[in-house]
């Protein structure tokens, strides 16, 4: 332990053997570790908080400045994160929510699960941390309690690129590393002031997100499948017409449904599914509000697709 004289010099609490509450005794910090007994983030970095915001284009309404929450209204958002079931995410997290979180309505209502990654500041192909979170109608990304910023273990005092992905949208990443601390670090992907990362070469684009008339940015919707590329599953591109076309996901979900005994392309499947591009809780292959239409408009209205080519491919601007 520490002597009374040492306690007085250091400013530690003689009545508390762990003045900073970090689980290490003051004497151990001073005599063995050489750390500050008054700093809970020394010697072990504290958790860092991320206050991020993103809009999902498939659910976004530019007039309202909000996303719709049809999945929540229908009670089909899973209480456990869905990304462990998607092979292109390679994730085994255990995030789960109390169903009461989905009772909130209004701008703070939950829209869906999103996937947030912290990338190494010197090599952004390296993912340092990843976790699932929830996104509200107003775009706020929150922890599993439905209100708090996302916490990342031991990230205090470190800088990372930040990316946000969603199961049927193309993700986006900050153009530069962001410094993290115990105070919430703000990253607003909905504003053009937050520059997005751009890949090099032919697949790189300055349009990592779609821009709405209001100037608001949203993730590109219509990424309905995890097509096989080079022997591995990849959900990092939007294809309207070609091998791996996104609409195929809706086609097979509808035509192969056991209850679609007549194999009709116009049958509507009620489901929480990746092929539900507009996030209304329905997989529609053919008919009004058909999900492949979302992919169609993403591709044909993509700014770099100046020839309006149906075979144009939009690539996610996150390095791998």
C-alpha positions in Angstrom: 0.0 0.0 0.0 0.9 3.7 0.2 2.0 5.5 3.3 -0.1 8.5 4.6 2.6 10.8 3.4 2.5 9.3 -0.1 -1.3 9.5 -0.1 -1.0 13.2 0.8 1.6 13.9 -1.9 -0.3 12.0 -4.6 -3.7 13.3 -3.6 -5.2 9.8 -3.3 -7.9 8.9 -0.8 -6.5 7.1 2.3 -10.0 5.7 2.9 -10.2 4.1 -0.6 -7.5 1.6 -1.7 -8.5 2.2 -5.4 -8.9 6.0 -5.7 -9.7 6.0 -9.4 -12.0 2.9 -9.4 -10.1 1.2 -12.2 -9.8 -2.1 -10.3 -6.1 -1.6 -9.5 -5.0 -0.8 -6.0 -3.3 2.6 -5.6 -0.2 1.0 -4.2 0.1 -1.4 -7.1 -0.3 1.4 -9.6 2.4 3.5 -8.0 4.9 0.9 -6.9 4.6 -1.8 -9.6 3.0 -0.3 -12.7 4.2 3.3 -12.6 0.7 4.5 -13.5 -1.4 7.4 -12.2 -3.7 6.2 -9.3 -6.0 9.1 -10.0 -6.5 8.3 -13.7 -9.0 5.4 -14.4 -7.7 5.2 -18.0 -4.1 4.6 -16.9 -2.5 2.0 -17.3 -5.5 0.3 -19.1 -7.3 2.5 -21.7 -10.9 3.2 -21.0 -13.8 2.4 -23.3 -14.4 5.1 -25.9 -17.8 6.4 -27.0 -19.0 6.9 -30.6 -21.9 9.2 -31.3 -22.6 8.4 -35.0 -25.4 9.2 -37.3 -26.4 7.6 -40.6 -29.4 7.3 -42.9 -30.4 4.2 -44.8 -31.5 5.2 -48.3 -34.1 2.4 -48.6 -36.0 3.8 -45.6 -35.3 7.5 -45.8 -37.9 10.2 -46.5 -36.2 13.5 -47.4 -39.3 15.6 -46.8 -39.5 14.4 -43.2 -35.8 14.1 -42.7 -36.4 10.8 -41.0 -36.4 7.1 -41.9 -39.6 5.0 -41.6 -39.7 2.3 -39.0 -42.0 -0.3 -40.7 -39.9 -3.2 -39.4 -40.3 -2.1 -35.9 -44.0 -1.4 -36.3 -44.5 -4.9 -37.6 -42.5 -6.3 -34.7 -40.0 -8.2 -36.9 -36.7 -6.7 -36.0 -34.8 -9.5 -34.3 -33.8 -9.0 -30.6 -30.4 -10.5 -31.5 -28.0 -8.8 -34.0 -28.5 -10.4 -37.5 -25.0 -10.1 -38.9 -23.7 -13.4 -37.6 -26.1 -15.0 -40.2 -24.6 -13.1 -43.1 -21.5 -14.7 -44.5 -20.0 -11.5 -45.9 -19.8 -10.0 -42.4 -17.8 -12.8 -40.7 -19.2 -11.7 -37.3 -20.0 -13.6 -34.2 -21.1 -10.9 -31.8 -23.7 -11.5 -29.1 -25.4 -8.1 -29.0 -29.1 -8.5 -28.0 -31.7 -6.1 -26.8 -34.6 -6.1 -24.4 -37.8 -6.1 -26.6 -39.0 -3.0 -24.6 -36.4 -1.0 -26.6 -38.6 -1.4 -29.7 -41.6 0.2 -27.9 -40.2 3.7 -28.4 -41.9 5.7 -31.1 -41.2 9.0 -32.9 -37.8 10.2 -34.1 -36.0 8.0 -31.6 -37.8 4.8 -32.7 -35.5 2.0 -33.8 -35.3 1.3 -37.6 -32.9 -1.6 -37.7 -29.6 -3.1 -36.7 -26.4 -1.6 -38.3 -22.8 -2.7 -38.2 -20.0 -0.4 -37.1 -16.3 -1.0 -37.5 -13.1 0.8 -36.4 -10.3 0.6 -38.9 -6.6 0.9 -38.1 -5.4 4.5 -38.7 -2.3 3.4 -40.7 -3.8 0.5 -42.6 -7.6 0.9 -43.0 -7.9 -2.7 -44.4 -7.3 -3.9 -40.8 -10.4 -3.8 -38.7 -9.5 -3.2 -35.0 -13.0 -3.5 -33.6 -16.4 -4.2 -34.8 -19.9 -4.4 -33.3 -23.6 -4.2 -34.0 -25.7 -1.2 -33.0 -29.2 0.2 -33.5 -30.1 3.1 -35.7 -33.0 5.4 -34.9 -35.4 7.1 -37.3 -33.4 10.4 -37.0 -30.2 8.5 -37.9 -28.6 8.3 -34.4 -26.7 5.1 -33.9 -27.2 3.8 -30.4 -26.2 1.0 -28.1 -28.4 -1.9 -27.2 -30.2 0.1 -24.6 -31.7 2.2 -27.4 -30.3 5.5 -26.3 -26.6 5.5 -25.4 -23.7 6.1 -27.7 -21.8 3.0 -28.9 -19.0 1.9 -26.5 -15.7 0.4 -27.8 -13.5 -1.4 -25.4 -10.1 0.2 -24.7 -10.3 2.6 -27.6 -9.7 5.8 -25.5 -6.9 7.9 -26.8 -6.6 6.1 -30.2 -7.6 7.2 -33.7 -9.5 5.1 -36.2 -11.3 5.3 -39.5 -15.0 4.7 -38.8 -17.3 2.7 -41.1 -21.0 1.9 -41.0 -22.6 -0.9 -42.9 -26.1 -2.3 -43.2 -27.3 -5.7 -44.4 -28.9 -4.3 -47.6 -27.0 -1.1 -48.2 -23.5 -0.2 -49.2 -21.5 1.0 -46.3 -19.4 4.2 -46.0 -16.2 5.1 -44.1 -14.7 8.3 -42.9 -12.0 9.7 -45.2 -9.6 10.2 -42.3 -9.0 8.7 -38.9 -11.1 10.0 -36.0 -9.7 10.5 -32.5 -11.6 8.7 -29.7 -11.9 9.5 -26.1 -14.2 8.8 -23.1 -16.3 11.8 -24.3 -18.5 10.8 -27.2 -16.8 11.2 -30.5 -19.2 12.6 -33.2 -19.3 11.2 -36.7 -22.2 12.4 -38.8 -22.4 10.4 -42.1 -25.6 12.3 -43.1 -23.7 15.6 -43.7 -21.3 16.4 -46.6 -19.0 17.9 -44.1 -18.0 14.4 -43.1 -15.8 13.4 -46.0 -16.1 9.7 -47.1 -13.3 7.4 -48.0 -12.7 6.8 -51.7 -11.1 3.7 -53.1 -8.4 4.0 -55.7 -8.6 2.9 -59.3 -11.6 2.2 -61.5 -13.9 1.1 -58.6 -13.2 4.3 -56.6 -15.9 7.0 -56.6 -16.5 10.3 -54.8 -20.1 9.2 -54.4 -19.8 6.8 -51.5 -23.3 7.8 -50.5 -26.4 9.0 -52.3 -27.2 12.7 -52.0 -30.8 13.8 -51.6 -32.4 17.1 -52.7 -32.0 18.5 -49.2 -28.2 17.8 -49.4 -28.6 15.0 -46.9 -26.5 11.9 -47.5 -27.7 8.3 -47.1 -26.2 4.9 -47.7 -26.9 3.5 -51.2 -29.8 1.0 -51.0 -30.4 -2.0 -53.1 -27.5 -4.3 -51.9 -29.9 -7.3 -51.6 -27.5 -10.2 -52.0 -24.0 -11.4 -51.0 -23.0 -12.6 -54.5 -20.1 -15.0 -54.8 -16.9 -13.3 -56.0 -13.6 -15.1 -56.3 -14.8 -18.0 -54.2 -15.9 -15.8 -51.3 -19.2 -14.2 -50.4 -19.1 -10.4 -51.0 -21.8 -7.9 -50.3 -19.7 -4.9 -51.3 -21.3 -3.9 -54.6 -24.7 -3.2 -56.2 -25.5 -5.0 -59.4 -28.7 -4.5 -61.3 -28.1 -6.5 -64.5 -25.4 -9.2 -64.7 -24.2 -12.2 -62.8 -25.0 -11.7 -59.1 -27.8 -9.2 -59.8 -29.5 -8.1 -56.6 -33.0 -8.8 -57.9 -32.2 -12.5 -57.9 -32.3 -12.5 -54.1 -35.9 -11.3 -54.2 -36.7 -13.7 -57.1 -35.6 -16.8 -55.2 -37.1 -15.6 -51.8 -40.5 -15.3 -53.5 -40.5 -18.2 -55.9 -39.0 -20.7 -53.4 -41.2 -19.8 -50.5 -43.0 -23.0 -49.4 -46.4 -21.2 -49.3 -46.0 -20.0 -52.8 -47.3 -23.3 -54.2 -48.1 -21.9 -57.6 -44.6 -20.4 -57.9 -46.0 -17.0 -58.8 -43.6 -14.0 -59.1 -46.2 -11.6 -57.8 -46.6 -13.2 -54.4 -45.7 -10.9 -51.5 -43.6 -12.5 -48.7 -43.8 -10.9 -45.3 -40.3 -11.3 -43.8 -37.3 -9.6 -42.2 -35.0 -10.4 -45.1 -32.0 -8.9 -46.9 -34.0 -8.8 -50.2 -36.5 -6.3 -48.6 -34.6 -3.3 -50.1 -37.1 -0.6 -49.0 -37.4 -2.1 -45.5 -41.2 -2.3 -45.4 -41.2 -5.9 -44.1 -42.2 -7.3 -47.5 -40.2 -9.0 -50.2 -41.8 -8.1 -53.5 -40.2 -9.3 -56.7 -42.8 -8.2 -59.2 -45.5 -5.6 -58.7 -46.0 -2.3 -56.9 -43.1 -1.4 -54.6 -41.0 -4.2 -56.0 -37.7 -4.4 -54.2 -35.5 -4.7 -57.3 -36.7 -1.2 -58.3 -34.6 0.1 -55.5 -31.5 -1.4 -57.1 -32.6 -0.1 -60.5 -32.8 3.5 -59.4 -29.5 3.3 -57.4 -27.7 2.1 -60.5 -29.4 4.3 -63.1 -29.2 7.5 -61.0 -25.6 6.9 -59.8 -23.7 10.1 -60.8 -20.8 8.2 -62.3 -23.1 6.1 -64.5 -23.2 8.9 -67.1 -24.4 6.4 -69.8 -27.3 5.1 -67.7 -26.0 1.6 -68.3 -28.0 -1.2 -66.6 -24.8 -3.3 -66.2 -23.0 -0.5 -64.2 -21.7 -1.7 -60.8 -21.6 0.5 -57.7 -18.8 -0.5 -55.3 -18.7 0.1 -51.6 -16.0 2.5 -50.7 -14.5 0.6 -47.7 -11.0 -1.0 -48.2 -10.6 -4.7 -47.6 
